Amino acid sequence: MRDRNLNSQANQTVLVLDFGGQYKELIARTVREQSVYSEIVPGNITAEEIRRINPIGIILTGGPESVHLPDSSKCTPELFEMGIPVMGICYGMQMMCHMLGGVIETGAGEYGRIPVGEISVLMSHRDSVTKLPDGFTATMWTNSCIAACEDTSRKLYGVQFHPESSHTDGGSGFIRKFLYEVCGAVGDYTLDDYIQTQISLIRRKVGTEKVLLGLSGGVDSSVCAALLSEAIGEQLICIFVDHGFMRLNEGDEIERAFADRQLRFIRVNAQNRFIEKMAGVSEPESKRKIIGEEFIRVFEEEAAALGNVPFLAQGTIYPDIVESGGKTGATIKSHHNVGGLPESLTFAEIIEPLAGLFKDEVRILGGKLGLPTSLSKRQPFPGPGLAVRIMGEITPAKLELVRKSDAILREELEHYNPKPDQYFTVLTNTYSVGVKGDDRTYDYVVALRAVTTSDFMTCEYTPVPHEILGRISSRITNEIPGVSRVVYDITSKPPGTIEWE
């Protein structure tokens, strides 16, 4: 049983109905930035479920489909008769207009930043609304389409562009206006309230029992440790499992970071058992699931040795749940702590006090809980570690290559300004011909990845100067036998993801 408590504070809530839009998390995060709680739910949520949640507003996301397809995603028709304000974005606007009797046609579409009056907005659509439903009026236009529309009597609003994107001028202002002028938001969502509510919930749930936390040393588990420590003090036992897929010297650094904190810290050196489990495994989803299950087995063993601790805590955050498919959503990748959990657990309950928060909220929470910047601002590192930064089967030799190349990249970018928000190396499963000395080589290709992002849900590649990239490449190919070529990944998210697997 999982205890996620996504909106245990009973704040005013805005539902984000997901129709496969790549920016759904960004929409929800933008709403929260306006001090209004948001939650992502499937687009086909029933009217009964909506009434139970009682939202002050609903936002319909974009999506890749066309409303003309017979099996395209649709919301319940009752949605538009419930008296709840609705804002449709991109596909959400088209779907709303289509279901209410408007006309949508397929054309050349618009992509990128498009002028609308005195501002530019981000467009990404082929279908367009060419005739509005009865009661609607157009409020914004481009040269090619109706860019925004409204039926104020029913509190229904639509925008063809993406206001949640930073590429739309004043984009968050459109969402704020909908929240406060249409939905009647009062701005009752704060992280200070979140802390106090979670502390009360944890104390009530746990009582006098002990809680075992899987502590990786990353931002999420560190903040989770700080929150749990605030709530239950010495009842918290932190288990750091060194699975053998950490970066160079990282296990020792994590142990030192938590040595002086008021919690019980246990390091489990389990490198051999994890590497043995990875023998012959190449597929990334399998890696995540195997590692997720093995983590649980280690935690169970430690809990038994400590006297059968009934509660397991994890630093799961909201994007982990969303990307792992949530209840019915599309799975982008199974996070080891969500989709990778085994069916059977010996723990009575899993406690995930951060499961309702986005990454930037977790970082802010860490500061409020007194964590040092070195922990709260630490670069994200996947739970499976280097196992998902090695393409194909994992071997000790490959681990050594990616550790050394990653250490070189980190050294060279340490003093680069502005520093990327996340950077690492990937050992590809590709070989390339090269020349070292007078000999022909045929060795691995290493990929460099450095991205700039404010939310870790979208990103742009960081334009690191060629001089620095050249120095990094030279060092890797000269200092690491077995690497013949270095490439730089310039893919944004979307269409890619920050990690390669």
Disulfide bonds with the S-S distance in Angstrom:
none
